[in-house]
Amino acid sequence: MLKKIFIAVAVALSVLLSLFITRASAETVANWARVVEEDVYLYSTEEDSQRSFVLEKSYYVQILSETDKMYFVSVMQNEADFPQITGYVYKSRVLLCSVPPLSPYYPAVKVTVNNGSAAVRLSPLRSSPALVTALTAQKLSYYGKIVSEGETWYFVQYGGKLGYVQAEDVTAPNVPLHPSPLPSAPTVSTPSDVSPEPELPAETNSPAAEILLIVFVVALAVGLTLALFLPGNVKKKSVFEQDI
């Protein structure tokens, strides 16, 4: 009898673990995040020491790994003229996605030189060295924009080089919203006198913790069952019952 009970409990435990592992796999942290706020920066380093550019709102980045505060992500679909790049974004500034997004993940938009020539520079500064120069009517692949020393710059790719071009030297990018509607819930804007990338505590459920809880509960049930049915543990009759 005891052997049958033990086997039944073991089978139940196996089924519970199998079901939970399947559920946990389905709820694994998504590897896509969406930009749903304004002024969400892509950083070149984890220490956020250098901002690359502002990511386009409503579009997506792919999560490659994560740290305590940031996701290491890739940007762009890696198509012709739009090589994929990587960087860091604050976890608190993007929205995780449970399903892969609709294409395009990030807008493949080009800007055109309209001012004789446009130098693509290493950094968004007039004094920065030029990597390559584009001439009138030539097109540059656009990634995002940034304001530096009061001037607007676009992060672009041209001639195999990634760098910055002054906004006044090229046409403005025409970036439509992503075809998937943005969440209707309002997002909290960052006050101007506070750091633009605040860290907000995230509440997450740990699949490992839930598995341990299930194992503990089942193990406790097995222990109680064994305690009840092992020889010598059967409750003795009371004196009153013996007299009867």
Secondary structure, DSSP 8 states (H G I E B T S, - for coil): -HHHHHHHHHHHHHHHHHHHHHHHHHTS--SEEE--SSS-EEESSTT--SEEEE--TT-EEEEEEE-SSEEEEEES--BTTB--EEEEEEGGGSEEESS---S-SS--EEEEB-SSEEEEESSSSTTS-EEEEEETT-EEEEEEEEEETTEEEEEEEETTEEEEEEGGGB--------SS---SS------TTS-SS---------HHHHHHHHHHHHHHHHHHHHHHHSTT-S----HHHHH-
